[in-house]
């Protein structure tokens, strides 16, 4: 089985965006926004690395690839929701962030099941 190049590319852009959000939080964001941006960036970067691991795990099969996509998408949704909530004060993003969280949790469960399969 081959590595999932599309997932690697998505994870790489996700990681770059997370670093940019974290840098903005540290150097340019207002104090009340820093926590939201830092939290979103941390989860987004963590799940970009998670997606990379899933993409290169050739023994994980379809379930590991699904876990990678769920984790990367969840990190992106969560990070963007917190960024939009903080920077643009879009209060509706507070309802979107848990969707990203649910995707990330689902990703970890998929990875566990993939690891337990023979």
C-alpha positions as CSV (number, residue, x, y, z in Angstrom):
1,X,0.0,0.0,0.0
2,X,1.3,3.5,-0.8
3,X,1.5,6.6,1.3
4,X,-1.4,9.0,0.9
5,X,0.1,12.0,-0.8
6,X,-3.1,14.1,-0.9
7,X,-3.4,13.7,2.9
8,X,0.3,14.7,3.3
9,X,-0.3,17.9,1.2
10,X,-3.4,18.8,3.2
11,X,-1.7,18.2,6.5
12,X,1.3,20.3,5.4
13,X,-0.9,23.3,4.5
14,X,-2.8,22.7,7.7
15,X,0.4,22.8,9.7
16,X,1.6,25.9,8.0
17,X,-1.6,27.7,8.7
18,X,-1.4,26.6,12.4
19,X,2.1,28.0,12.7
20,X,0.9,31.3,11.1
21,X,-2.0,31.5,13.5
22,X,0.2,30.7,16.5
23,X,2.7,33.4,15.4
24,X,-0.1,35.9,15.0
25,X,-1.4,35.0,18.4
26,X,2.1,35.6,19.9
27,X,3.0,38.8,18.1
28,X,0.0,40.6,16.7
29,X,-3.3,39.6,18.4
30,X,-5.0,41.6,21.0
31,X,-4.7,40.0,24.5
32,X,-8.3,38.8,24.6
33,X,-7.9,37.0,21.3
34,X,-4.5,35.3,22.0
35,X,-6.0,32.4,24.0
36,X,-8.5,31.5,21.3
37,X,-5.8,31.7,18.5
38,X,-3.2,29.8,20.5
39,X,-5.7,27.0,21.4
40,X,-6.9,26.7,17.8
41,X,-3.3,26.6,16.5
42,X,-2.2,24.0,19.0
43,X,-5.0,21.6,18.1
44,X,-4.6,22.3,14.4
45,X,-0.9,21.6,14.4
46,X,-1.3,18.5,16.6
47,X,-3.8,17.1,14.1
48,X,-1.7,18.0,11.1
49,X,1.1,15.8,12.6
50,X,-1.6,13.2,13.4
51,X,-2.7,13.2,9.7
52,X,0.9,12.9,8.5
53,X,1.4,9.8,10.7
54,X,-1.8,8.3,9.3
55,X,-0.8,9.1,5.8
56,X,2.6,7.3,6.0
57,X,1.4,4.3,8.0
58,X,1.1,1.9,5.2
59,X,-0.2,-0.9,7.4
60,X,-3.2,1.0,8.7
61,X,-5.4,0.6,5.6
62,X,-8.5,2.5,4.8
63,X,-9.4,3.1,8.4
64,X,-6.1,4.9,9.2
65,X,-6.5,7.1,6.1
66,X,-10.0,7.9,7.2
67,X,-8.6,8.8,10.7
68,X,-6.0,11.1,9.1
69,X,-8.6,12.9,7.0
70,X,-11.0,13.3,10.0
71,X,-8.1,14.6,12.2
72,X,-6.9,17.1,9.6
73,X,-10.4,18.3,8.8
74,X,-11.3,18.5,12.5
75,X,-8.2,20.5,13.3
76,X,-8.9,22.9,10.4
77,X,-12.5,23.4,11.4
78,X,-11.7,23.8,15.0
79,X,-8.7,26.2,14.4
80,X,-10.6,28.3,11.9
81,X,-13.7,28.5,14.1
82,X,-11.7,29.8,17.0
83,X,-9.8,32.2,14.8
84,X,-13.0,33.6,13.3
85,X,-14.5,33.8,16.7
86,X,-11.6,35.8,18.1
87,X,-10.5,38.0,15.2
88,X,-13.9,38.8,13.6
89,X,-16.1,38.2,16.7
90,X,-18.3,35.9,14.7
91,X,-20.2,34.4,17.7
92,X,-21.8,31.7,15.4
93,X,-18.3,30.1,15.2
94,X,-18.8,29.1,18.8
95,X,-21.3,26.5,17.5
96,X,-18.9,25.4,14.7
97,X,-15.9,24.6,16.9
98,X,-17.5,21.5,18.6
99,X,-17.9,20.0,15.1
100,X,-14.2,20.2,14.7
101,X,-13.8,18.7,18.1
102,X,-16.1,15.8,17.2
103,X,-14.2,15.1,14.0
104,X,-10.9,15.0,16.0
105,X,-12.3,12.7,18.6
106,X,-13.7,10.4,15.8
107,X,-10.2,10.4,14.2
108,X,-8.6,9.1,17.4
109,X,-11.2,6.3,17.7
110,X,-10.7,5.3,14.0
111,X,-7.0,5.2,14.6
112,X,-7.5,2.9,17.6
113,X,-9.7,0.6,15.7
114,X,-7.2,0.5,12.8
115,X,-4.4,-0.4,15.2
116,X,-6.5,-3.2,16.8
117,X,-7.3,-4.8,13.4
118,X,-5.2,-7.8,12.4
